[in-house]
Each structure stands twice: as structure tokens, then as C-alpha cells.
């Protein structure tokens, strides 16, 4: 086993270990909530998370392709999902480093991988705040009023995500790092495709939370709409509040506030904790499935052709 393969294997084992520990560590807090959910609701909620994670991968893949590095579906899935396990390792740089190193095997320059990685966050943040602004003010009202300041970021992000601005920022950063500029700039079409996948992801995350909320006693259109907005608001606040690792605590507080019109506080807390565990489980499932699919695809390509 060469050194690069050994390092990657160690990264995967460490990331999986932290990921499994994160899931197991939450079980005692969510056992009662899960006990109230049917198998259909649990299965549907996990399936919705897998759909949301898939949309996130396709958003990243669209950005990377627009910057000049189109990837096959299985290759993109392996790089993205296995790399995302790095977020469970203490420190915030591991997903980017993992994606940069795995991307090299498929001809993706490190600077391009880094640019696509960093672009996913403002895209998620901008679309998530938009979803929150559309879904929460009328139905949640005063319960989320304390988070209204987040809406001030919407026009800022809209301006910052203009391709002309993004390309200048990327070029400036690469110059400071003494790296070659990107061969292809980000285009408006590429950004719109990425935003479309991000919005699809928010809808899927909303379905995931709505199924949990339904199992805990709240149904109907209002609960579904609130679930979409609650998840988006929780993610955005957790991302902005950088002092909380992975948004722990901050995200749950925002989700509980957004669900207040349909769930009592103790039940809403259970819903938020169940949601976090199912999302963590989804990360592990996606990483495992993508790794197996990529391995099979590699073995198929390497099989010798036997001629008659």
C-alpha cells in the first residue's frame, strides 16, 4: 500500500469512527422521540435526507463542472460524500482537504476543488435564508422574530454571489496564495443550476423534518411548511454562529422556535435531536454507498477484455 493510499485509508477510518461516535452519542437523547415514530416515518425521513444530501452533491458537482472540471456521477459522489465525513473530525478544514486530494485522482486542480468547496456555503446560506423568509414570517410570527436580523444577509449574499464578484474574489485569493488563476470563471448559468439544486435540497430536508414532526403529533400543511423553514433557519443560524461547533445547540434552539406554533417545547426539542441524528446517519450511508459504487466502477474499468 503506497503512502497516499495509506493516508486516505486512515482518514476514512478516523472520519467513520468520529461519525459513528456522533450517531451513537446522540442515541440516549433521542431514544424516546424515536420510540414515538413509526418505521414508515423513520424510513421516509432517512430517505428524504439521502435525497437532500444527493442534491447537495449535485450542487457541488455543478459548480465544479462550471469551473472546468466535469465529473462522472460515481466519481463526484465518492469525492463529495467521503470528503464530507471530514466534518466529524475536530477542525473545519478536513472536508476541503479530502476533496482536494481525492479530486486530484480525477484531474481536478486543487485550486478548483477549493473554489467549489467554498462556493457551496454562500449558495446554501443564500438559498436557505430565502426559504426561511418565504416560509416562516407568516406562520411562525413572534417565535422567530429574534432571528429576523439574518434577513439582512440576503441582499449582501445576493450581491456577493454575482459571478463577477465571485470571480474577482477567487482571483484575488489565488494571487495571495501564489496559485495559478482559474482557467474558467464561474458563469451565471452555473450559479443558477447550483442554486436550483440547493433549493431542492432544502425541500427534501423539510420533508425529512415534517415526517418527524408528524410522528410526534403535528400534521397538516402548516406543519410541513414550518418544517421546511425550520430546517433552513436552523442550518443558516448554525453556520453563521461560528462559535458553536457544527452549530450544536444553536441549530436546535432555532428549530425549536420555528416549530413552536405546532409543537410544545419538549416535543420540538425531541424533533430537533431526532433530525440531527438522522442527518448524521444519512452522511454515513451516503459515504458508504458512494465508496462502494466507485470501487465497483473502478474494478469494472480494470477488468481485462477477453477476446474470443
ZALOMI-331763 format. One record per residue: residue in three letters; x, y, z of N, C-alpha, C in turn. Coordinates in steps of 0.05 Angstrom, whole numbers, padded with zeros to 5 digits, always signed. Each point is the difference from the previous one (the first is absolute). Layout:
<pts>
AlaXYZXYZXYZ;...
</pts>
This chain:
<pts>
Unk+00017-00024+00000-00017+00024+00000+00018+00025+00000;Unk-00004+00018-00020+00017+00023-00001-00009+00021+00021;Unk+00017+00020+00003-00005+00019+00022-00026+00015-00003;Unk-00007+00009-00025-00025+00015-00004-00024-00018+00007;Unk+00001-00025-00009-00023-00017+00006-00002-00006+00030;Unk+00023-00002+00013+00000-00005+00029-00012+00025+00015;Unk+00008+00024-00008-00011+00024+00012-00030+00002-00004;Unk-00009-00007-00024-00029+00002-00006-00015-00021+00016;Unk+00011-00023+00003-00013-00021+00016-00002+00008+00029;Unk+00021+00012+00011+00000+00009+00027-00021+00022+00004;Unk-00001+00019-00020-00020+00022+00002-00028-00012+00001;Unk-00005-00020-00018-00027-00011-00001-00007-00014+00026;Unk+00019-00015+00011-00005-00014+00026-00005+00019+00022;Unk+00016+00021+00002-00003+00021+00021-00027+00014-00003;Unk-00006+00008-00025-00025+00014-00005-00025-00017+00006;Unk+00002-00025-00009-00022-00019+00007-00003-00004+00030;Unk+00023-00002+00013-00001-00003+00029-00014+00023+00014;Unk+00008+00025-00008-00013+00023+00012-00030+00002-00008;Unk-00006-00008-00025-00027+00001-00009-00018-00019+00016;Unk+00010-00025+00003-00015-00020+00015-00003+00008+00029;Unk+00022+00012+00011-00001+00010+00028-00021+00022+00003;Unk-00002+00017-00021-00020+00022+00001-00028-00011+00001;Unk-00005-00020-00017-00027-00012-00001-00006-00015+00027;Unk+00019-00016+00009-00004-00015+00025-00003+00019+00024;Unk+00015+00022+00000-00001+00018+00022-00027+00014+00003;Unk-00015+00002-00022-00026+00014+00001-00023-00019+00007;Unk+00005-00027-00001-00022-00018+00003-00015+00002+00026;Unk+00014+00003+00022-00014+00001+00026-00019+00024+00001;Unk+00008+00022-00014-00017+00025+00001-00024-00002-00018;Unk+00000-00018-00019-00022-00001-00020-00015-00026+00002;Unk+00007-00018+00017-00013-00026+00001-00030+00002+00004;Unk-00009+00018+00019-00029+00003+00005-00014+00011-00025;Unk+00013+00020-00013-00012+00011-00024-00003-00020-00022;Unk+00021-00016-00005-00002-00021-00020-00021-00021+00007;Unk-00004-00005+00026-00020-00019+00007-00028+00008-00008;Unk-00005+00025-00004-00026+00010-00008-00004+00000-00031;Unk+00021-00005-00014-00001+00001-00030-00004-00028-00011;Unk-00017-00002-00021-00004-00026-00013+00024-00006-00018;Unk+00002-00025-00008+00022-00008-00018-00003+00015-00027;Unk-00025+00004-00009-00005+00014-00025+00010+00029+00002;Unk-00005+00013+00023+00010+00028+00003+00030+00001+00002;Unk+00012-00019+00014+00029+00000+00002+00013-00006-00027;Unk-00011-00020-00014+00012-00006-00026-00004+00023-00020;Unk-00024+00012+00000-00005+00022-00018+00018+00024+00007;Unk+00004+00005+00026+00017+00023+00008+00029-00005-00009;Unk+00010-00024+00004+00027-00006-00009+00003+00002-00030;Unk-00020-00010-00015+00000+00002-00029+00000+00029-00009;Unk-00015+00017+00013+00000+00029-00007+00027+00012+00005;Unk+00013-00008+00022+00027+00011+00006+00020-00009-00022;Unk-00002-00025-00008+00017-00010-00022-00004+00016-00025;Unk-00026+00007-00006-00006+00016-00023+00012+00028+00003;Unk-00001+00011+00024+00011+00027+00005+00031+00000-00003;Unk+00013-00021+00010+00028-00002-00002+00009-00004-00029;Unk-00016-00015-00015+00005-00004-00029-00002+00027-00014;Unk-00020+00016+00006-00003+00026-00012+00024+00018+00007;Unk+00011-00002+00024+00024+00015+00008+00024-00009-00017;Unk+00003-00026-00005+00022-00009-00016-00003+00010-00029;Unk-00025+00000-00011-00004+00009-00027+00005+00031-00002;Unk-00006+00014+00021+00006+00029+00001+00030+00004-00003;Unk+00016-00014+00017+00029+00002-00001+00011-00009-00027;Unk-00011-00021-00011+00008-00011-00026-00005+00021-00022;Unk-00023+00013+00002-00007+00021-00020+00020+00023+00001;Unk+00007+00009+00024+00020+00021+00003+00027-00008-00011;Unk+00008-00025+00006+00026-00009-00009+00000-00002-00031;Unk-00021-00010-00011-00002-00002-00029+00001+00027-00013;Unk-00014+00019+00012+00000+00027-00012+00028+00013+00001;Unk+00015-00008+00020+00027+00011+00003+00021-00015-00018;Unk-00010-00021-00013+00017-00014-00019+00008-00028+00006;Unk-00013-00013+00020+00007-00027+00007-00025-00017+00003;Unk-00012-00008-00023-00024-00018+00002+00009-00028+00009;Unk-00016-00011+00017+00006-00027+00011-00023-00019-00005;Unk+00007-00025-00004-00021-00021-00001-00015-00001+00026;Unk-00025-00010-00001-00016+00000+00024+00012-00015+00023;Unk+00010-00025-00005+00011-00016+00021+00026+00012+00011;Unk+00016+00011-00017+00025+00013+00010-00006+00024+00017;Unk-00019+00017-00009-00008+00023+00016-00012-00008+00027;Unk-00016-00021+00000-00013-00009+00025+00021-00009+00020;Unk+00020-00016-00010+00021-00009+00018+00016+00023+00012;Unk+00008+00018-00017+00016+00023+00010-00015+00017+00020;Unk-00025+00006-00007-00016+00017+00017-00008-00013+00026;Unk-00012-00024-00001-00011-00012+00024+00021-00010+00019;Unk+00021-00013-00011+00022-00008+00017+00014+00024+00012;Unk+00004+00021-00016+00012+00024+00010-00016+00013+00022;Unk-00027-00001-00003-00017+00013+00020+00002-00013+00028;Unk+00009-00025+00001+00003-00013+00026+00021+00015+00016;Unk+00017+00015-00013+00021+00015+00015-00012+00021+00019;Unk-00025+00007-00004-00012+00020+00018-00004-00011+00029;Unk+00001-00026+00002-00002-00012+00027+00026-00001+00015;Unk+00022+00005-00014+00027+00001+00013+00003+00029+00010;Unk+00010+00003+00025+00004+00027+00010+00017+00017-00019;Unk-00009+00025-00005+00014+00017-00019-00018+00002-00025;Unk+00000+00023-00013-00019+00005-00021+00011-00003-00028;Unk+00026-00008-00002+00013+00000-00027+00000-00028-00012;Unk-00007-00021+00015+00003-00027-00010-00017-00006-00025;Unk-00025+00008-00001-00015-00006-00025+00013+00012-00025;Unk+00010+00025+00002+00012+00013-00023+00026-00015-00008;Unk+00017-00007+00020+00025-00013-00006-00006-00027-00013;Unk-00020-00015+00011-00006-00026-00011-00010+00002-00029;Unk-00018+00020-00005-00010+00003-00028+00022+00009-00019;Unk+00019+00016+00009+00022+00009-00017+00018-00024-00007;Unk+00006-00016+00020+00018-00023-00005-00013-00021-00018;Unk-00025-00007+00006-00014-00020-00017-00006+00011-00028;Unk-00005+00026-00002-00005+00012-00026+00024-00001-00018;Unk+00024+00000+00011+00025-00002-00016+00000-00025-00016;Unk-00011-00022+00010+00000-00025-00014-00016+00001-00026;Unk-00018+00020-00001-00017+00003-00024+00006+00025-00015;Unk+00024+00011+00004+00009+00022-00016-00011+00027+00009;Unk-00010+00002+00024-00011+00025+00010+00022+00015+00015;Unk+00008+00024-00010+00020+00016+00014-00009+00006+00029;Unk+00019+00002+00018-00007+00006+00027-00014+00027+00003;Unk+00009+00020-00015-00013+00026+00002-00029-00001-00009;Unk-00006-00016-00019-00028-00003-00010-00017-00014+00021;Unk+00011-00021+00012-00014-00014+00021-00006+00019+00024;Unk+00020+00016+00007-00004+00018+00023-00021+00021-00007;Unk+00001+00010-00025-00020+00021-00008-00028-00011+00001;Unk-00004-00025-00010-00027-00012+00000-00009-00005+00029;Unk+00019-00009+00017-00007-00006+00028-00010+00025+00014;Unk+00015+00022-00003-00007+00025+00014-00025+00012-00012;Unk-00006-00004-00025-00024+00011-00012-00025-00013+00010;Unk+00001-00025+00007-00024-00014+00009-00013+00014+00025;Unk+00017+00011+00017-00011+00012+00025-00016+00025-00005;Unk+00010+00020-00015-00017+00023-00005-00025-00007-00016;Unk+00002-00020-00018-00024-00008-00015-00020-00012+00019;Unk+00009-00018+00018-00018-00012+00020-00012+00022+00018;Unk+00017+00018+00009-00009+00021+00018-00020+00019-00013;Unk+00006+00008-00024-00019+00019-00014-00027-00013-00006;Unk+00001-00024-00010-00026-00014-00007-00015-00008+00026;Unk+00015-00007+00021-00013-00007+00025-00014+00023+00013;Unk+00013+00023-00001-00013+00025+00011-00024+00007-00016;Unk+00002-00004-00026-00024+00006-00017-00023-00018+00007;Unk+00006-00026+00004-00021-00019+00007-00012+00008+00027;Unk+00017+00007+00019-00010+00008+00027-00018+00025-00002;Unk+00008+00019-00017-00015+00025-00003-00028-00005-00012;Unk-00001-00020-00018-00026-00006-00013-00018-00016+00018;Unk+00011-00018+00016-00017-00019+00015-00007+00008+00028;Unk+00017+00015+00014-00003+00003+00029-00015+00025+00010;Unk+00003+00023-00012-00012+00024+00013-00030-00001+00005;Unk-00015-00011-00019-00029+00000+00003-00008-00021+00020;Unk+00012-00024-00001-00009-00023+00016+00013+00000+00028;Unk+00025+00008+00002+00014-00001+00025-00002+00025+00016;Unk-00001+00023-00014-00004+00026+00013+00020+00007+00021;Unk-00009+00005+00024+00017+00010+00022+00020-00021+00009;Unk-00005-00025-00004+00018-00021+00010+00027+00001-00013;Unk+00002+00011-00024+00026+00002-00014+00008+00029-00004;Unk-00014+00019+00013+00006+00028-00004+00029+00007+00008;Unk+00011-00014+00019+00027+00005+00010+00021-00006-00022;Unk-00008-00015-00020+00019-00007-00021-00003+00017-00026;Unk-00017+00021+00002-00006+00016-00023+00025+00014-00011;Unk+00020+00004+00017+00024+00013-00010+00014-00016-00022;Unk-00004-00026-00001+00012-00016-00021-00008+00009-00028;Unk-00024+00011-00002-00010+00009-00026+00017+00023-00012;Unk+00015+00014+00018+00017+00021-00010+00022-00012-00018;Unk+00006-00025+00003+00021-00013-00015-00009-00007-00029;Unk-00026+00000-00005-00010-00008-00026+00010+00018-00022;Unk-00004+00027+00002+00010+00017-00022+00031-00001-00002;Unk+00013-00003+00023+00029-00001+00000+00009-00025-00016;Unk-00012-00023+00006+00007-00025-00014-00008+00001-00029;Unk-00022+00013-00006-00009+00002-00028+00021+00015-00016;Unk+00011+00022+00011+00021+00015-00013+00026-00015-00001;Unk+00007-00014+00022+00025-00014+00001+00001-00024-00018;Unk-00023-00012-00006-00001-00023-00017-00002+00006-00030;Unk+00001+00026-00007+00000+00006-00028+00026-00011-00012;Unk-00001-00013-00023+00024-00013-00011+00023+00019-00003;Unk-00005+00025-00007+00023+00019-00003+00014+00004+00027;Unk-00015+00002+00022+00011+00004+00026+00015-00026+00009;Unk-00013-00023-00004+00012-00025+00008+00026-00005-00014;Unk+00001+00006-00026+00025-00005-00015+00022+00019+00009;Unk-00007+00024+00007+00021+00019+00010+00011-00010+00026;Unk-00018-00009+00018+00009-00009+00026+00018-00025-00002;Unk-00008-00019-00017+00016-00024-00005+00027+00007-00011;Unk+00001+00018-00020+00025+00008-00012+00018+00014+00020;Unk-00012+00017+00017+00016+00014+00021+00012-00021+00019;Unk-00017-00019+00009+00010-00020+00019+00023-00017-00012;Unk-00003-00008-00025+00021-00016-00012+00026+00016-00004;Unk-00003+00026-00006+00024+00016-00002+00015+00002+00027;Unk-00015+00003+00021+00012+00002+00027+00013-00026+00007;Unk-00011-00022-00009+00011-00027+00006+00022-00008-00020;Unk+00004+00018-00020+00020-00005-00021-00006-00025-00015;Unk-00026-00002-00008-00009-00023-00016-00009+00011-00027;Unk+00000-00018-00019-00009+00008-00027-00030+00007+00000;Unk-00009+00019-00016-00028+00007+00000-00016-00022-00013;Unk-00026-00001+00006-00018-00020-00012-00002+00004-00030;Unk+00001-00022-00015-00002+00001-00029-00027+00010-00010;Unk-00021-00008+00015-00027+00007-00007-00014+00014+00023;Unk-00011+00024-00004-00015+00013+00021-00027-00012+00005;Unk-00011+00006+00023-00028-00009+00006-00019+00016-00018;Unk-00020-00013-00011-00020+00013-00017-00027+00002+00015;Unk-00017+00017-00011-00026+00004+00012-00016-00026-00001;Unk+00002-00014-00023-00015-00025-00003+00009-00020+00021;Unk+00026-00003+00004+00010-00019+00019-00010+00007+00028;Unk-00001+00025+00007-00009+00008+00026-00030-00005+00004;Unk-00016+00005-00021-00028-00005+00001-00006-00030+00003;Unk+00015-00017-00014-00004-00029+00003+00006-00008+00028;Unk+00022+00010+00012+00007-00006+00027-00021+00009+00020;Unk-00011+00023-00005-00022+00010+00018-00025-00018-00002;Unk-00005-00009-00025-00023-00018-00003+00003-00026+00016;Unk+00024-00012-00001+00005-00024+00016-00001+00006+00030;Unk+00009+00024+00008-00001+00007+00028-00029+00002+00010;Unk-00017+00012-00016-00028+00003+00007-00014-00028+00001;Unk+00008-00017-00019-00011-00028+00001+00008-00013+00026;Unk+00025+00004+00009+00010-00011+00025-00016+00010+00024;Unk-00006+00026+00001-00015+00011+00022-00028-00012+00001;Unk-00013-00004-00023-00026-00013-00001+00001-00028+00011;Unk+00021-00015-00007+00003-00028+00010+00005+00000+00030;Unk+00017+00018+00009+00004+00002+00029-00026+00007+00015;Unk-00016+00016-00012-00026+00007+00012-00018-00024+00002;Unk+00000-00016-00021-00016-00025+00001+00010-00018+00022;Unk+00026-00003+00003+00012-00016+00021-00010+00009+00027;Unk+00001+00026+00006-00009+00010+00026-00030-00002+00003;Unk-00015+00005-00022-00029-00002+00002-00009-00028+00008;Unk+00013-00021-00010-00007-00027+00008+00005-00005+00030;Unk+00022+00011+00010+00005-00002+00029-00021+00015+00016;Unk-00006+00024-00009-00020+00017+00013-00028-00014+00000;Unk-00006-00012-00023-00025-00015-00002-00002-00023+00020;Unk+00022-00014+00002+00001-00023+00019-00002+00009+00029;Unk+00008+00025+00006-00001+00011+00027-00026+00015+00006;Unk-00018-00001-00020-00027+00011+00006-00010+00024-00014;Unk+00015+00010-00020-00009+00024-00015+00000-00006-00030;Unk-00023+00004-00012-00002-00005-00029-00014+00023-00014;Unk-00004-00003-00026-00013+00020-00015+00019+00018-00015;Unk-00010+00016-00019+00017+00017-00017+00017+00019+00016;Unk-00010+00012+00022+00015+00019+00015+00025-00013+00012;Unk-00003-00025+00010+00023-00014+00012+00021-00006-00021;Unk-00009-00006-00024+00019-00006-00022+00016+00025-00007;Unk-00015+00022-00004+00014+00025-00007+00019+00010+00022;Unk-00010-00002+00024+00018+00007+00023+00025-00017+00001;Unk-00003-00026-00006+00022-00018+00001+00022+00008-00021;Unk-00009+00008-00023+00019+00008-00021+00015+00025+00010;Unk-00015+00020+00009+00013+00024+00010+00017-00004+00025;Unk-00010-00018+00018+00015-00004+00025+00027-00012-00006;Unk+00001-00020-00018+00026-00012-00005+00019+00020-00014;Unk-00010+00015-00019+00017+00020-00013+00010+00021+00019;Unk-00018+00010+00017+00009+00020+00020+00020-00012+00019;Unk-00004-00024+00009+00018-00012+00019+00028-00004-00012;Unk+00001-00009-00025+00026-00003-00013+00014+00027-00003;Unk-00014+00020-00010+00012+00026-00005+00010+00012+00026;Unk-00015-00002+00021+00009+00012+00025+00024-00015+00011;Unk+00000-00026-00002+00023-00016+00009+00025+00007-00016;Unk-00003+00006-00026+00023+00007-00016+00010+00027+00007;Unk-00018+00019+00005+00009+00028+00006+00012+00001+00028;Unk-00011-00016+00019+00010+00001+00027+00024-00019+00002;Unk+00023+00010-00008+00024-00017-00003+00011-00009+00027;Unk-00008+00011+00022+00011-00008+00026-00010-00027+00009;Unk-00022-00010-00013-00012-00026+00008+00010-00020-00020;Unk+00015-00021+00008+00010-00020-00019-00023-00014-00014;Unk+00000+00001-00027-00021-00012-00016-00027+00011+00007;Unk-00002+00023+00013-00025+00012+00006-00015-00014+00023;Unk+00014-00017+00015-00013-00014+00022-00013+00019+00019;Unk-00025-00005+00008-00014+00017+00019-00014+00023-00014;Unk+00015+00015-00016-00012+00023-00014-00021-00009-00020;Unk+00007-00020-00015-00020-00010-00020-00025-00011+00013;Unk+00004-00015+00022-00023-00011+00014-00018+00022+00011;Unk+00012+00021+00011-00016+00022+00011-00016+00013-00021;Unk+00012+00005-00024-00015+00013-00022-00022-00018-00010;Unk+00005-00026-00002-00020-00019-00010-00024-00001+00020;Unk+00006-00001+00026-00021-00001+00020-00017+00025-00002;Unk+00012+00023-00003-00015+00025-00003-00018+00000-00024;Unk+00010-00009-00023-00015+00000-00024-00023-00020+00001;Unk+00003-00021+00015-00022-00021+00002-00019+00006+00023;Unk+00004+00022+00014-00017+00007+00023-00030+00001-00006;Unk-00008+00010-00023-00029+00001-00006-00014-00028-00001;Unk+00016-00021-00005-00013-00026-00003+00009-00021+00021;Unk+00022+00005+00014+00009-00019+00020+00008+00014+00026;Unk-00007-00012+00023+00009+00010+00025+00031-00002+00001;Unk+00012+00016+00018+00029+00001+00000+00014-00027+00005;Unk-00009-00016+00019+00014-00026+00004-00001-00018-00024;Unk-00023+00000-00013-00004-00016-00024+00016+00011-00024;Unk+00001+00026-00002+00016+00013-00021+00030-00006+00004;Unk+00009+00000+00025+00028-00007+00005+00006-00029-00009;Unk-00019-00018+00006+00003-00028-00009+00002-00001-00030;Unk-00017+00015-00014+00001+00000-00029+00026+00010-00011;Unk+00011+00021+00013+00026+00011-00009+00022-00020+00004;Unk+00000-00014+00022+00021-00019+00006-00002-00025-00019;Unk-00024-00009-00005-00004-00022-00018+00009+00008-00028;Unk-00005+00024-00008+00008+00010-00026+00031-00001-00003;Unk+00014+00010+00021+00029+00000-00002+00011-00028-00002;Unk-00011-00019+00014+00010-00028-00001-00005-00012-00028;Unk-00024+00004-00011-00006-00011-00026+00018+00012-00021;Unk+00006+00026+00001+00018+00012-00019+00028-00012+00002;Unk+00009-00004+00025+00026-00013+00004+00001-00028-00012;Unk-00021-00015+00004-00002-00026-00011+00000+00000-00030;Unk-00014+00020-00011+00000+00004-00029+00028+00005-00012;Unk+00016+00015+00014+00028+00005-00008+00015-00027-00003;Unk-00003-00017+00020+00014-00025+00000-00010-00018-00022;Unk-00026-00001-00004-00011-00017-00022+00009+00010-00027;Unk+00000+00026-00005+00008+00010-00026+00030-00005-00005;Unk+00016+00004+00021+00029-00005-00004+00005-00029-00006;Unk-00013-00018+00014+00004-00029-00005-00009-00008-00027;Unk-00024+00009-00008-00011-00007-00026+00017+00011-00023;Unk+00009+00025+00003+00016+00013-00021+00027-00014-00003;Unk+00012-00007+00023+00026-00014-00001-00003-00027-00013;Unk-00021-00016+00006-00004-00026-00013-00005+00003-00030;Unk-00017+00020-00007-00006+00003-00029+00025+00008-00015;Unk+00016+00018+00011+00025+00008-00014+00019-00024-00002;Unk+00002-00016+00021+00018-00023-00001-00009-00020-00021;Unk-00026-00005-00002-00010-00018-00021+00005+00011-00028;Unk-00003+00026-00003+00004+00012-00026+00030-00002-00008;Unk+00018+00003+00020+00029-00003-00005+00007-00028-00008;Unk-00011-00019+00015+00005-00029-00006-00010-00007-00028;Unk-00023+00011-00008-00011-00005-00026+00018+00010-00022;Unk+00011+00025+00004+00017+00012-00020+00027-00015-00002;Unk+00009-00013+00022+00025-00013+00000-00001-00030-00008;Unk-00025-00010-00004-00003-00028-00008+00012-00004-00028;Unk+00016-00021-00004+00011-00004-00027-00021-00009-00019;Unk+00003+00008-00025-00019-00008-00020+00009-00026-00013;Unk-00016-00021+00002+00007-00026-00011-00013-00003-00028;Unk+00018-00003-00019-00010-00002-00028-00002-00029-00008;Unk-00020-00006-00015-00004-00028-00009+00022-00006-00021;
</pts>
